[in-house]
Amino acid sequence: MPSEASVPQVTVLAGPTSVGKSTLSRYIRATYPQVHFSVSATTRPARPGEVHGEDYLFITDHQFDELLAEDAFLEWAVVHRKHRYGTLLATVEEALADGKNVLLEIDLQGARQVRNKLRSAQFVFLAPPSFDDLVERLIGRGTESEEEQQRRLETARIELAAEPEFDVTIINDEIDRAARELIAHMGIELTTNA
Ligand code: 5GP
């Protein structure tokens, strides 16, 4: 229905730890600029190469507390029992008011909060081709300590079981194929600069 297709909407992309959500997000940012990402706030320190305002808003615990007190978050969560991450309501509202379809790349806890608050959002689960593939990605990345890897593996098992809660599952088998499938679900017509 043409009238519905023109209403900007929120798409939530979630999935297990290390399934490749952030790699897919980076790829989409670089290749399909018509997709608008919500930039989350986090108390996690920036990794080398990450840019404040592009990858995340890197803020202090105190600043996060202030935003919480202002009720500024659409959703927020402590991820991997460590750092806080949150989607700012104003960021999403501004994008929608601008007529943009917004993509939220967040964790499962956050996705559940959005489901309760924003009935119109659609929920996409990014799944690995297999559990073994997921374990390989998790260990292969090698940027986290062993303790952190165990923590993430445990989270991944719980998160994989959440797939039925989602509207759509996309298998992250090949990055451009997965990106195109996601973008098609967002109702965005593709013009590529690749
Ligand atoms: P990383 O620290 O590797 O960038 O992200 C860790 C996890 O935090 C990923 O699963 C990512 O989806 C999640 N995340 C990033 N931003 C947000 C957010 O705004 N809210 C929630 N709930 N999770 C987020």
Residues whose N, C-alpha, C, O or C-beta is under 5 A from the ligand:
A	BS01	5GP	S40 A41 W76 A77 V79 Y85 G86 T87 E105 I106 D107 G110
